[in-house]
Amino acid sequence: MKYMLLIYLEEGALNEAERQACYAESTQLAHELYEKGVYVAANPLQPAASATSVRVRDGKRFVTDGPFAETREQLGGYFLIEASDLDEALDVAARIPVARKGTVEVRPVVELPGLPGR
């Protein structure tokens, strides 16, 4: 089953050296997961200020700058993995460097048949 590991962190919590170390450690983790056959994808995201939110109400599209949620911690990146169960996904989440300063939310993915790439 696929699990999405959503990485939340207060923006500005890492200085540039810490961010680069986090990227290097995350890249190493991704390679380890790839070797085990559980890696699907991973990427950090640009800052929340670069986000654009879209809502459709009554057939009309509303576009606003910024993330939808007003919180201190922002979605900063993700890992998409193939894990045998939730415990394995939680073990991987605990190894993501940002888990030491922020939060990693683990969610099972609904795999819809008929999507591209299946």
Secondary structure as UniProt FT lines:
FT   STRAND          2..10
FT   TURN            11..12
FT   HELIX           16..36
FT   STRAND          39..44
FT   HELIX           48..50
FT   STRAND          52..57
FT   TURN            58..59
FT   STRAND          60..65
FT   STRAND          73..82
FT   HELIX           86..95
FT   HELIX           97..100
FT   STRAND          103..108
FT   TURN            113..114
FT   TURN            116..117
//
